[in-house]
Amino acid sequence: YQWKGAMTFDELEESVSQWHRDRNLIEGSTDAKQMGKLVEEVDELFVDVINKNDLRDELGDCLVVLINLATRNNFNLYEALEYSFSKIRHRKGKMINGVFVKEEDL
């Protein structure tokens, strides 16, 4: 890996979104088909986690598909993250076997 683009995250996200538009992956696909692609990429990420490989490629591929899903639904990843964080920021719970379990699920 050598490319170090001089883009902000927002610029890079917009470039990826445009890449999807240029290849008809917004109008020419569906949320369900993109979810299938995301599951495929998450499976590949899981293999890299298990094998202790560099996670950047597969994690990035997951982000590319997530950008597609966000673009298709007229928002961006910042908005999605902000929305989710506003719901979880005061959440309480505890770690059980390396996984955070919400207080209401204990």
VOVOTOR-592718 format. One record per atom (N, C-alpha, C): residue in one letter; x, y, z. Coordinates in steps of 0.2 Angstrom, whole numbers, padded with zeros to 4 digits, always signed. Layout:
N
AXYZ ...
***
This chain:
106
Y+0004-0006+0000 Y+0000+0000+0000 Y+0004+0006+0000 Q+0003+0010-0005 Q+0008+0016-0005 Q+0003+0023-0006 W-0002+0022-0009 W-0006+0028-0011 W-0008+0032-0005 K-0006+0038-0004 K-0008+0043+0002 K-0012+0049-0001 G-0018+0048-0003 G-0022+0053-0006 G-0023+0059-0001 A-0023+0065-0004 A-0023+0071+0000 A-0030+0073+0001 M-0035+0069+0003 M-0042+0070+0003 M-0044+0070+0010 T-0049+0074+0012 T-0052+0073+0019 T-0057+0067+0018 F-0059+0064+0024 F-0064+0058+0024 F-0070+0060+0020 D-0073+0066+0021 D-0079+0068+0017 D-0077+0068+0009 E-0072+0071+0007 E-0070+0071+0000 E-0069+0064-0003 L-0066+0059+0001 L-0065+0052-0001 L-0072+0049-0001 E-0076+0050+0004 E-0083+0047+0004 E-0087+0049-0002 E-0086+0056-0004 E-0090+0058-0010 E-0087+0055-0016 S-0080+0054-0016 S-0077+0051-0022 S-0079+0044-0023 V-0080+0040-0018 V-0082+0033-0018 V-0090+0033-0020 S-0094+0038-0017 S-0101+0038-0019 S-0101+0040-0027 Q-0097+0044-0029 Q-0097+0046-0037 Q-0095+0040-0041 W-0090+0036-0038 W-0088+0030-0041 W-0094+0025-0042 H-0098+0024-0037 H-0104+0020-0037 H-0109+0023-0043 R-0110+0029-0043 R-0115+0032-0048 R-0112+0031-0055 D-0105+0032-0056 D-0102+0031-0062 D-0103+0024-0065 R-0104+0019-0061 R-0104+0012-0063 R-0111+0010-0062 N-0116+0014-0061 N-0123+0012-0061 N-0125+0008-0055 L-0121+0008-0049 L-0122+0004-0043 L-0127+0007-0039 I-0129+0013-0040 I-0134+0016-0036 I-0141+0015-0039 E-0142+0018-0045 E-0149+0016-0049 E-0149+0009-0051 G-0144+0006-0053 G-0144-0001-0056 G-0144-0006-0051 S-0144-0005-0044 S-0144-0010-0039 S-0149-0009-0034 T-0149-0013-0029 T-0154-0013-0024 T-0151-0013-0017 D-0154-0011-0012 D-0152-0011-0005 D-0150-0019-0004 A-0155-0023-0006 A-0154-0030-0004 A-0148-0033-0007 K-0147-0031-0014 K-0141-0034-0017 K-0134-0031-0014 Q-0135-0025-0012 Q-0129-0022-0009 Q-0128-0025-0002 M-0133-0027+0002 M-0132-0030+0008 M-0129-0037+0007 G-0131-0040+0002 G-0127-0047+0000 G-0120-0046-0001 K-0118-0040-0004 K-0111-0039-0006 K-0108-0037+0001 L-0111-0033+0005 L-0108-0032+0012 L-0107-0038+0016 V-0112-0043+0016 V-0111-0049+0020 V-0105-0053+0017 E-0104-0053+0010 E-0098-0056+0007 E-0091-0053+0010 E-0091-0046+0010 E-0085-0042+0012 E-0084-0043+0020 V-0089-0044+0024 V-0089-0045+0031 V-0086-0052+0032 D-0088-0057+0028 D-0085-0064+0028 D-0078-0064+0027 E-0076-0060+0022 E-0069-0059+0020 E-0065-0056+0026 L-0068-0051+0029 L-0065-0047+0034 L-0064-0052+0040 F-0069-0056+0041 F-0068-0061+0047 F-0063-0066+0046 V-0062-0068+0040 V-0056-0073+0038 V-0049-0069+0040 D-0049-0063+0038 D-0043-0059+0039 D-0042-0058+0047 V-0047-0057+0051 V-0047-0057+0058 V-0044-0063+0061 I-0047-0069+0059 I-0045-0075+0061 I-0038-0077+0059 N-0036-0075+0053 N-0029-0076+0051 N-0024-0071+0053 K-0026-0066+0057 K-0022-0060+0059 K-0018-0057+0054 N-0022-0056+0048 N-0020-0052+0042 N-0021-0045+0043 D-0018-0041+0039 D-0019-0033+0039 D-0027-0033+0037 L-0030-0029+0041 L-0038-0028+0040 L-0040-0022+0035 R-0035-0018+0033 R-0037-0012+0029 R-0040-0014+0023 D-0038-0019+0019 D-0042-0020+0013 D-0049-0022+0014 E-0050-0027+0018 E-0057-0029+0019 E-0061-0024+0023 L-0058-0021+0027 L-0062-0016+0031 L-0064-0010+0026 G-0059-0008+0022 G-0061-0003+0017 G-0066-0005+0012 D-0066-0012+0010 D-0071-0014+0006 D-0078-0014+0009 C-0078-0015+0015 C-0085-0015+0019 C-0087-0007+0019 L-0082-0003+0020 L-0084+0004+0020 L-0087+0006+0013 V-0084+0004+0008 V-0086+0005+0001 V-0093+0003+0000 V-0095-0003+0002 V-0102-0005+0002 V-0106-0001+0006 L-0104+0001+0012 L-0108+0005+0017 L-0110+0012+0014 I-0105+0015+0011 I-0106+0021+0007 I-0111+0020+0002 N-0111+0015-0002 N-0116+0013-0007 N-0123+0013-0004 L-0124+0010+0002 L-0130+0009+0005 L-0132+0016+0008 A-0128+0020+0011 A-0129+0027+0013 A-0131+0031+0007 T-0127+0031+0002 T-0129+0035-0004 T-0136+0034-0007 R-0137+0027-0007 R-0144+0025-0010 R-0150+0028-0006 N-0148+0029+0001 N-0153+0031+0006 N-0153+0038+0008 N-0149+0042+0004 N-0148+0049+0005 N-0146+0052+0011 F-0140+0048+0014 F-0137+0051+0019 F-0129+0049+0018 N-0125+0051+0023 N-0118+0049+0023 N-0116+0045+0029 L-0110+0042+0029 L-0108+0038+0035 L-0107+0043+0041 Y-0105+0049+0041 Y-0105+0053+0047 Y-0112+0054+0050 E-0117+0055+0046 E-0124+0055+0048 E-0126+0049+0052 A-0124+0043+0049 A-0126+0036+0051 A-0123+0035+0058 L-0116+0037+0058 L-0112+0036+0064 L-0115+0041+0070 E-0116+0047+0068 E-0119+0052+0073 E-0125+0050+0076 Y-0130+0047+0071 Y-0136+0045+0074 Y-0135+0039+0079 S-0131+0034+0077 S-0130+0028+0081 S-0127+0030+0088 F-0122+0035+0087 F-0118+0037+0093 F-0123+0040+0098 S-0127+0044+0095 S-0132+0048+0100 S-0136+0043+0104 K-0138+0037+0101 K-0142+0032+0104 K-0138+0028+0109 I-0131+0027+0108 I-0127+0023+0113 I-0123+0027+0118 R-0122+0033+0117 R-0117+0037+0121 R-0118+0036+0128 H-0124+0036+0131 H-0125+0035+0138 H-0126+0028+0140 R-0126+0023+0135 R-0127+0016+0137 R-0123+0013+0142 K-0126+0010+0146 K-0122+0006+0152 K-0122-0001+0151 G-0117-0005+0153 G-0117-0012+0153 G-0111-0015+0155 K-0109-0021+0153 K-0102-0023+0156 K-0100-0028+0151 M-0093-0029+0151 M-0090-0034+0147 M-0091-0041+0149 I-0093-0046+0145 I-0094-0053+0146 I-0091-0056+0141 N-0085-0060+0142 N-0081-0064+0137 N-0079-0060+0131 G-0077-0054+0133 G-0074-0049+0128 G-0079-0046+0124 V-0086-0046+0126 V-0091-0043+0122 V-0095-0038+0127 F-0096-0032+0124 F-0100-0027+0128 F-0107-0029+0128 V-0111-0030+0134 V-0118-0032+0134 V-0121-0026+0137 K-0127-0024+0134 K-0130-0018+0136 K-0134-0020+0143 E-0134-0015+0147 E-0137-0016+0154 E-0144-0019+0154 E-0148-0017+0149 E-0155-0020+0148 E-0155-0027+0146 D-0149-0030+0143 D-0149-0037+0141 D-0146-0041+0146 L-0144-0038+0152 L-0141-0043+0157 L-0146-0046+0161 
***
